[in-house]
Amino acid sequence: MNRLPLFGKVSLTAIPDQASIQVEDSGEGVASYQLNYFQKVFSGKLKPRVGSHGMGLGLLLINDFALRNGAVLSLNSQIGQGTTISVQMQLGKTVEKKPTQYVNIN
């Protein structure tokens, strides 16, 4: 918890048949090497390190939720500006599973 920023924003949007959850923080951002690490973990090529030097358990749980529900998980980050994680999903019907999307702006 020592790495969490003091300020952030959470938004939830629901329109007919769609839901979107977006969590934004004003932290240090995610470097491109970290995004590569996330991609390897989420694809099953690497075992995650949870804790102060790995990734938080929350991100693993969000990715698992997205995969199980056919949602799209996006991670956008800018070094020194923070990170935004979004989950978008169709409601009320079975959807094709989609991979996690990564965008990094340094």
MODELLER restraints for C-alpha pairs under 7 A, 6 or more apart:
rsr = mdl.restraints
at = mdl.atoms
rsr.add(forms.Gaussian(group=physical.xy_distance, feature=features.Distance(at['CA:4:A'], at['CA:27:A']), mean=6.86, stdev=0.5))
rsr.add(forms.Gaussian(group=physical.xy_distance, feature=features.Distance(at['CA:5:A'], at['CA:25:A']), mean=6.69, stdev=0.5))
rsr.add(forms.Gaussian(group=physical.xy_distance, feature=features.Distance(at['CA:5:A'], at['CA:26:A']), mean=6.06, stdev=0.5))
rsr.add(forms.Gaussian(group=physical.xy_distance, feature=features.Distance(at['CA:5:A'], at['CA:27:A']), mean=5.10, stdev=0.5))
rsr.add(forms.Gaussian(group=physical.xy_distance, feature=features.Distance(at['CA:7:A'], at['CA:25:A']), mean=6.35, stdev=0.5))
rsr.add(forms.Gaussian(group=physical.xy_distance, feature=features.Distance(at['CA:7:A'], at['CA:26:A']), mean=6.06, stdev=0.5))
rsr.add(forms.Gaussian(group=physical.xy_distance, feature=features.Distance(at['CA:8:A'], at['CA:24:A']), mean=5.46, stdev=0.5))
rsr.add(forms.Gaussian(group=physical.xy_distance, feature=features.Distance(at['CA:8:A'], at['CA:25:A']), mean=4.13, stdev=0.5))
rsr.add(forms.Gaussian(group=physical.xy_distance, feature=features.Distance(at['CA:8:A'], at['CA:26:A']), mean=5.89, stdev=0.5))
rsr.add(forms.Gaussian(group=physical.xy_distance, feature=features.Distance(at['CA:9:A'], at['CA:23:A']), mean=5.91, stdev=0.5))
rsr.add(forms.Gaussian(group=physical.xy_distance, feature=features.Distance(at['CA:9:A'], at['CA:24:A']), mean=5.06, stdev=0.5))
rsr.add(forms.Gaussian(group=physical.xy_distance, feature=features.Distance(at['CA:9:A'], at['CA:25:A']), mean=6.36, stdev=0.5))
rsr.add(forms.Gaussian(group=physical.xy_distance, feature=features.Distance(at['CA:10:A'], at['CA:22:A']), mean=5.73, stdev=0.5))
rsr.add(forms.Gaussian(group=physical.xy_distance, feature=features.Distance(at['CA:10:A'], at['CA:23:A']), mean=4.51, stdev=0.5))
rsr.add(forms.Gaussian(group=physical.xy_distance, feature=features.Distance(at['CA:10:A'], at['CA:24:A']), mean=6.27, stdev=0.5))
rsr.add(forms.Gaussian(group=physical.xy_distance, feature=features.Distance(at['CA:11:A'], at['CA:21:A']), mean=5.86, stdev=0.5))
rsr.add(forms.Gaussian(group=physical.xy_distance, feature=features.Distance(at['CA:11:A'], at['CA:22:A']), mean=5.21, stdev=0.5))
rsr.add(forms.Gaussian(group=physical.xy_distance, feature=features.Distance(at['CA:11:A'], at['CA:23:A']), mean=6.55, stdev=0.5))
rsr.add(forms.Gaussian(group=physical.xy_distance, feature=features.Distance(at['CA:12:A'], at['CA:20:A']), mean=5.75, stdev=0.5))
rsr.add(forms.Gaussian(group=physical.xy_distance, feature=features.Distance(at['CA:12:A'], at['CA:21:A']), mean=4.59, stdev=0.5))
rsr.add(forms.Gaussian(group=physical.xy_distance, feature=features.Distance(at['CA:12:A'], at['CA:22:A']), mean=6.46, stdev=0.5))
rsr.add(forms.Gaussian(group=physical.xy_distance, feature=features.Distance(at['CA:13:A'], at['CA:19:A']), mean=5.71, stdev=0.5))
rsr.add(forms.Gaussian(group=physical.xy_distance, feature=features.Distance(at['CA:13:A'], at['CA:20:A']), mean=5.05, stdev=0.5))
rsr.add(forms.Gaussian(group=physical.xy_distance, feature=features.Distance(at['CA:13:A'], at['CA:21:A']), mean=6.45, stdev=0.5))
rsr.add(forms.Gaussian(group=physical.xy_distance, feature=features.Distance(at['CA:14:A'], at['CA:20:A']), mean=6.33, stdev=0.5))
rsr.add(forms.Gaussian(group=physical.xy_distance, feature=features.Distance(at['CA:17:A'], at['CA:90:A']), mean=5.56, stdev=0.5))
rsr.add(forms.Gaussian(group=physical.xy_distance, feature=features.Distance(at['CA:17:A'], at['CA:91:A']), mean=4.62, stdev=0.5))
rsr.add(forms.Gaussian(group=physical.xy_distance, feature=features.Distance(at['CA:17:A'], at['CA:92:A']), mean=6.45, stdev=0.5))
rsr.add(forms.Gaussian(group=physical.xy_distance, feature=features.Distance(at['CA:18:A'], at['CA:89:A']), mean=5.73, stdev=0.5))
rsr.add(forms.Gaussian(group=physical.xy_distance, feature=features.Distance(at['CA:18:A'], at['CA:90:A']), mean=4.48, stdev=0.5))
rsr.add(forms.Gaussian(group=physical.xy_distance, feature=features.Distance(at['CA:18:A'], at['CA:91:A']), mean=5.27, stdev=0.5))
rsr.add(forms.Gaussian(group=physical.xy_distance, feature=features.Distance(at['CA:19:A'], at['CA:88:A']), mean=5.79, stdev=0.5))
rsr.add(forms.Gaussian(group=physical.xy_distance, feature=features.Distance(at['CA:19:A'], at['CA:89:A']), mean=5.49, stdev=0.5))
rsr.add(forms.Gaussian(group=physical.xy_distance, feature=features.Distance(at['CA:19:A'], at['CA:90:A']), mean=6.49, stdev=0.5))
rsr.add(forms.Gaussian(group=physical.xy_distance, feature=features.Distance(at['CA:19:A'], at['CA:91:A']), mean=6.87, stdev=0.5))
rsr.add(forms.Gaussian(group=physical.xy_distance, feature=features.Distance(at['CA:20:A'], at['CA:87:A']), mean=5.61, stdev=0.5))
rsr.add(forms.Gaussian(group=physical.xy_distance, feature=features.Distance(at['CA:20:A'], at['CA:88:A']), mean=4.41, stdev=0.5))
rsr.add(forms.Gaussian(group=physical.xy_distance, feature=features.Distance(at['CA:20:A'], at['CA:89:A']), mean=6.55, stdev=0.5))
rsr.add(forms.Gaussian(group=physical.xy_distance, feature=features.Distance(at['CA:21:A'], at['CA:86:A']), mean=5.63, stdev=0.5))
rsr.add(forms.Gaussian(group=physical.xy_distance, feature=features.Distance(at['CA:21:A'], at['CA:87:A']), mean=5.23, stdev=0.5))
rsr.add(forms.Gaussian(group=physical.xy_distance, feature=features.Distance(at['CA:21:A'], at['CA:88:A']), mean=6.58, stdev=0.5))
rsr.add(forms.Gaussian(group=physical.xy_distance, feature=features.Distance(at['CA:22:A'], at['CA:84:A']), mean=6.86, stdev=0.5))
rsr.add(forms.Gaussian(group=physical.xy_distance, feature=features.Distance(at['CA:22:A'], at['CA:85:A']), mean=5.71, stdev=0.5))
rsr.add(forms.Gaussian(group=physical.xy_distance, feature=features.Distance(at['CA:22:A'], at['CA:86:A']), mean=4.32, stdev=0.5))
rsr.add(forms.Gaussian(group=physical.xy_distance, feature=features.Distance(at['CA:22:A'], at['CA:87:A']), mean=6.48, stdev=0.5))
rsr.add(forms.Gaussian(group=physical.xy_distance, feature=features.Distance(at['CA:23:A'], at['CA:84:A']), mean=5.62, stdev=0.5))
rsr.add(forms.Gaussian(group=physical.xy_distance, feature=features.Distance(at['CA:23:A'], at['CA:85:A']), mean=5.30, stdev=0.5))
rsr.add(forms.Gaussian(group=physical.xy_distance, feature=features.Distance(at['CA:23:A'], at['CA:86:A']), mean=6.45, stdev=0.5))
rsr.add(forms.Gaussian(group=physical.xy_distance, feature=features.Distance(at['CA:24:A'], at['CA:83:A']), mean=5.78, stdev=0.5))
rsr.add(forms.Gaussian(group=physical.xy_distance, feature=features.Distance(at['CA:24:A'], at['CA:84:A']), mean=4.24, stdev=0.5))
rsr.add(forms.Gaussian(group=physical.xy_distance, feature=features.Distance(at['CA:24:A'], at['CA:85:A']), mean=6.46, stdev=0.5))
rsr.add(forms.Gaussian(group=physical.xy_distance, feature=features.Distance(at['CA:25:A'], at['CA:82:A']), mean=5.34, stdev=0.5))
rsr.add(forms.Gaussian(group=physical.xy_distance, feature=features.Distance(at['CA:25:A'], at['CA:83:A']), mean=5.57, stdev=0.5))
rsr.add(forms.Gaussian(group=physical.xy_distance, feature=features.Distance(at['CA:25:A'], at['CA:84:A']), mean=6.51, stdev=0.5))
rsr.add(forms.Gaussian(group=physical.xy_distance, feature=features.Distance(at['CA:26:A'], at['CA:81:A']), mean=5.77, stdev=0.5))
rsr.add(forms.Gaussian(group=physical.xy_distance, feature=features.Distance(at['CA:26:A'], at['CA:82:A']), mean=4.26, stdev=0.5))
rsr.add(forms.Gaussian(group=physical.xy_distance, feature=features.Distance(at['CA:26:A'], at['CA:83:A']), mean=6.87, stdev=0.5))
rsr.add(forms.Gaussian(group=physical.xy_distance, feature=features.Distance(at['CA:27:A'], at['CA:80:A']), mean=6.86, stdev=0.5))
rsr.add(forms.Gaussian(group=physical.xy_distance, feature=features.Distance(at['CA:27:A'], at['CA:81:A']), mean=6.38, stdev=0.5))
rsr.add(forms.Gaussian(group=physical.xy_distance, feature=features.Distance(at['CA:27:A'], at['CA:82:A']), mean=4.37, stdev=0.5))
rsr.add(forms.Gaussian(group=physical.xy_distance, feature=features.Distance(at['CA:27:A'], at['CA:83:A']), mean=6.93, stdev=0.5))
rsr.add(forms.Gaussian(group=physical.xy_distance, feature=features.Distance(at['CA:28:A'], at['CA:79:A']), mean=5.83, stdev=0.5))
rsr.add(forms.Gaussian(group=physical.xy_distance, feature=features.Distance(at['CA:28:A'], at['CA:80:A']), mean=4.62, stdev=0.5))
rsr.add(forms.Gaussian(group=physical.xy_distance, feature=features.Distance(at['CA:28:A'], at['CA:81:A']), mean=6.16, stdev=0.5))
rsr.add(forms.Gaussian(group=physical.xy_distance, feature=features.Distance(at['CA:28:A'], at['CA:82:A']), mean=5.33, stdev=0.5))
rsr.add(forms.Gaussian(group=physical.xy_distance, feature=features.Distance(at['CA:29:A'], at['CA:77:A']), mean=5.41, stdev=0.5))
rsr.add(forms.Gaussian(group=physical.xy_distance, feature=features.Distance(at['CA:29:A'], at['CA:78:A']), mean=5.26, stdev=0.5))
rsr.add(forms.Gaussian(group=physical.xy_distance, feature=features.Distance(at['CA:29:A'], at['CA:79:A']), mean=4.37, stdev=0.5))
rsr.add(forms.Gaussian(group=physical.xy_distance, feature=features.Distance(at['CA:29:A'], at['CA:80:A']), mean=5.62, stdev=0.5))
rsr.add(forms.Gaussian(group=physical.xy_distance, feature=features.Distance(at['CA:29:A'], at['CA:81:A']), mean=5.93, stdev=0.5))
rsr.add(forms.Gaussian(group=physical.xy_distance, feature=features.Distance(at['CA:29:A'], at['CA:82:A']), mean=4.16, stdev=0.5))
rsr.add(forms.Gaussian(group=physical.xy_distance, feature=features.Distance(at['CA:29:A'], at['CA:83:A']), mean=5.25, stdev=0.5))
rsr.add(forms.Gaussian(group=physical.xy_distance, feature=features.Distance(at['CA:30:A'], at['CA:77:A']), mean=5.63, stdev=0.5))
rsr.add(forms.Gaussian(group=physical.xy_distance, feature=features.Distance(at['CA:30:A'], at['CA:78:A']), mean=6.66, stdev=0.5))
rsr.add(forms.Gaussian(group=physical.xy_distance, feature=features.Distance(at['CA:30:A'], at['CA:79:A']), mean=6.11, stdev=0.5))
rsr.add(forms.Gaussian(group=physical.xy_distance, feature=features.Distance(at['CA:30:A'], at['CA:83:A']), mean=6.81, stdev=0.5))
rsr.add(forms.Gaussian(group=physical.xy_distance, feature=features.Distance(at['CA:31:A'], at['CA:79:A']), mean=6.49, stdev=0.5))
rsr.add(forms.Gaussian(group=physical.xy_distance, feature=features.Distance(at['CA:32:A'], at['CA:104:A']), mean=6.28, stdev=0.5))
rsr.add(forms.Gaussian(group=physical.xy_distance, feature=features.Distance(at['CA:35:A'], at['CA:102:A']), mean=6.96, stdev=0.5))
rsr.add(forms.Gaussian(group=physical.xy_distance, feature=features.Distance(at['CA:40:A'], at['CA:46:A']), mean=5.47, stdev=0.5))
rsr.add(forms.Gaussian(group=physical.xy_distance, feature=features.Distance(at['CA:41:A'], at['CA:47:A']), mean=5.96, stdev=0.5))
rsr.add(forms.Gaussian(group=physical.xy_distance, feature=features.Distance(at['CA:41:A'], at['CA:48:A']), mean=5.78, stdev=0.5))
rsr.add(forms.Gaussian(group=physical.xy_distance, feature=features.Distance(at['CA:49:A'], at['CA:55:A']), mean=6.30, stdev=0.5))
rsr.add(forms.Gaussian(group=physical.xy_distance, feature=features.Distance(at['CA:50:A'], at['CA:56:A']), mean=5.54, stdev=0.5))
rsr.add(forms.Gaussian(group=physical.xy_distance, feature=features.Distance(at['CA:50:A'], at['CA:57:A']), mean=6.00, stdev=0.5))
rsr.add(forms.Gaussian(group=physical.xy_distance, feature=features.Distance(at['CA:63:A'], at['CA:73:A']), mean=6.79, stdev=0.5))
rsr.add(forms.Gaussian(group=physical.xy_distance, feature=features.Distance(at['CA:66:A'], at['CA:72:A']), mean=6.23, stdev=0.5))
rsr.add(forms.Gaussian(group=physical.xy_distance, feature=features.Distance(at['CA:66:A'], at['CA:73:A']), mean=6.25, stdev=0.5))
rsr.add(forms.Gaussian(group=physical.xy_distance, feature=features.Distance(at['CA:67:A'], at['CA:97:A']), mean=6.05, stdev=0.5))
rsr.add(forms.Gaussian(group=physical.xy_distance, feature=features.Distance(at['CA:67:A'], at['CA:98:A']), mean=6.92, stdev=0.5))
rsr.add(forms.Gaussian(group=physical.xy_distance, feature=features.Distance(at['CA:70:A'], at['CA:89:A']), mean=6.79, stdev=0.5))
rsr.add(forms.Gaussian(group=physical.xy_distance, feature=features.Distance(at['CA:70:A'], at['CA:95:A']), mean=5.28, stdev=0.5))
rsr.add(forms.Gaussian(group=physical.xy_distance, feature=features.Distance(at['CA:70:A'], at['CA:96:A']), mean=5.53, stdev=0.5))
rsr.add(forms.Gaussian(group=physical.xy_distance, feature=features.Distance(at['CA:70:A'], at['CA:97:A']), mean=4.01, stdev=0.5))
rsr.add(forms.Gaussian(group=physical.xy_distance, feature=features.Distance(at['CA:70:A'], at['CA:98:A']), mean=5.84, stdev=0.5))
rsr.add(forms.Gaussian(group=physical.xy_distance, feature=features.Distance(at['CA:71:A'], at['CA:87:A']), mean=6.40, stdev=0.5))
rsr.add(forms.Gaussian(group=physical.xy_distance, feature=features.Distance(at['CA:71:A'], at['CA:88:A']), mean=5.52, stdev=0.5))
rsr.add(forms.Gaussian(group=physical.xy_distance, feature=features.Distance(at['CA:71:A'], at['CA:89:A']), mean=4.41, stdev=0.5))
rsr.add(forms.Gaussian(group=physical.xy_distance, feature=features.Distance(at['CA:71:A'], at['CA:97:A']), mean=6.83, stdev=0.5))
rsr.add(forms.Gaussian(group=physical.xy_distance, feature=features.Distance(at['CA:71:A'], at['CA:98:A']), mean=6.50, stdev=0.5))
rsr.add(forms.Gaussian(group=physical.xy_distance, feature=features.Distance(at['CA:72:A'], at['CA:87:A']), mean=5.54, stdev=0.5))
rsr.add(forms.Gaussian(group=physical.xy_distance, feature=features.Distance(at['CA:72:A'], at['CA:88:A']), mean=5.24, stdev=0.5))
rsr.add(forms.Gaussian(group=physical.xy_distance, feature=features.Distance(at['CA:72:A'], at['CA:89:A']), mean=6.41, stdev=0.5))
rsr.add(forms.Gaussian(group=physical.xy_distance, feature=features.Distance(at['CA:72:A'], at['CA:98:A']), mean=5.95, stdev=0.5))
rsr.add(forms.Gaussian(group=physical.xy_distance, feature=features.Distance(at['CA:72:A'], at['CA:99:A']), mean=6.76, stdev=0.5))
rsr.add(forms.Gaussian(group=physical.xy_distance, feature=features.Distance(at['CA:72:A'], at['CA:100:A']), mean=6.14, stdev=0.5))
rsr.add(forms.Gaussian(group=physical.xy_distance, feature=features.Distance(at['CA:73:A'], at['CA:86:A']), mean=5.69, stdev=0.5))
rsr.add(forms.Gaussian(group=physical.xy_distance, feature=features.Distance(at['CA:73:A'], at['CA:87:A']), mean=4.63, stdev=0.5))
rsr.add(forms.Gaussian(group=physical.xy_distance, feature=features.Distance(at['CA:73:A'], at['CA:88:A']), mean=6.77, stdev=0.5))
rsr.add(forms.Gaussian(group=physical.xy_distance, feature=features.Distance(at['CA:73:A'], at['CA:100:A']), mean=4.93, stdev=0.5))
rsr.add(forms.Gaussian(group=physical.xy_distance, feature=features.Distance(at['CA:73:A'], at['CA:101:A']), mean=6.00, stdev=0.5))
rsr.add(forms.Gaussian(group=physical.xy_distance, feature=features.Distance(at['CA:74:A'], at['CA:85:A']), mean=5.65, stdev=0.5))
rsr.add(forms.Gaussian(group=physical.xy_distance, feature=features.Distance(at['CA:74:A'], at['CA:86:A']), mean=5.12, stdev=0.5))
rsr.add(forms.Gaussian(group=physical.xy_distance, feature=features.Distance(at['CA:74:A'], at['CA:87:A']), mean=6.53, stdev=0.5))
rsr.add(forms.Gaussian(group=physical.xy_distance, feature=features.Distance(at['CA:74:A'], at['CA:100:A']), mean=6.13, stdev=0.5))
rsr.add(forms.Gaussian(group=physical.xy_distance, feature=features.Distance(at['CA:74:A'], at['CA:101:A']), mean=4.71, stdev=0.5))
rsr.add(forms.Gaussian(group=physical.xy_distance, feature=features.Distance(at['CA:74:A'], at['CA:102:A']), mean=5.75, stdev=0.5))
rsr.add(forms.Gaussian(group=physical.xy_distance, feature=features.Distance(at['CA:75:A'], at['CA:84:A']), mean=5.87, stdev=0.5))
rsr.add(forms.Gaussian(group=physical.xy_distance, feature=features.Distance(at['CA:75:A'], at['CA:85:A']), mean=4.59, stdev=0.5))
rsr.add(forms.Gaussian(group=physical.xy_distance, feature=features.Distance(at['CA:75:A'], at['CA:86:A']), mean=6.56, stdev=0.5))
rsr.add(forms.Gaussian(group=physical.xy_distance, feature=features.Distance(at['CA:75:A'], at['CA:101:A']), mean=6.57, stdev=0.5))
rsr.add(forms.Gaussian(group=physical.xy_distance, feature=features.Distance(at['CA:75:A'], at['CA:102:A']), mean=5.13, stdev=0.5))
rsr.add(forms.Gaussian(group=physical.xy_distance, feature=features.Distance(at['CA:75:A'], at['CA:103:A']), mean=5.97, stdev=0.5))
rsr.add(forms.Gaussian(group=physical.xy_distance, feature=features.Distance(at['CA:76:A'], at['CA:83:A']), mean=5.73, stdev=0.5))
rsr.add(forms.Gaussian(group=physical.xy_distance, feature=features.Distance(at['CA:76:A'], at['CA:84:A']), mean=5.19, stdev=0.5))
rsr.add(forms.Gaussian(group=physical.xy_distance, feature=features.Distance(at['CA:76:A'], at['CA:85:A']), mean=6.43, stdev=0.5))
rsr.add(forms.Gaussian(group=physical.xy_distance, feature=features.Distance(at['CA:76:A'], at['CA:102:A']), mean=6.52, stdev=0.5))
rsr.add(forms.Gaussian(group=physical.xy_distance, feature=features.Distance(at['CA:76:A'], at['CA:103:A']), mean=4.83, stdev=0.5))
rsr.add(forms.Gaussian(group=physical.xy_distance, feature=features.Distance(at['CA:76:A'], at['CA:104:A']), mean=5.59, stdev=0.5))
rsr.add(forms.Gaussian(group=physical.xy_distance, feature=features.Distance(at['CA:77:A'], at['CA:83:A']), mean=4.25, stdev=0.5))
rsr.add(forms.Gaussian(group=physical.xy_distance, feature=features.Distance(at['CA:77:A'], at['CA:84:A']), mean=6.24, stdev=0.5))
rsr.add(forms.Gaussian(group=physical.xy_distance, feature=features.Distance(at['CA:77:A'], at['CA:103:A']), mean=6.83, stdev=0.5))
rsr.add(forms.Gaussian(group=physical.xy_distance, feature=features.Distance(at['CA:77:A'], at['CA:104:A']), mean=5.13, stdev=0.5))
rsr.add(forms.Gaussian(group=physical.xy_distance, feature=features.Distance(at['CA:77:A'], at['CA:105:A']), mean=5.85, stdev=0.5))
rsr.add(forms.Gaussian(group=physical.xy_distance, feature=features.Distance(at['CA:78:A'], at['CA:104:A']), mean=6.38, stdev=0.5))
rsr.add(forms.Gaussian(group=physical.xy_distance, feature=features.Distance(at['CA:78:A'], at['CA:105:A']), mean=4.82, stdev=0.5))
rsr.add(forms.Gaussian(group=physical.xy_distance, feature=features.Distance(at['CA:78:A'], at['CA:106:A']), mean=5.14, stdev=0.5))
rsr.add(forms.Gaussian(group=physical.xy_distance, feature=features.Distance(at['CA:79:A'], at['CA:106:A']), mean=5.41, stdev=0.5))
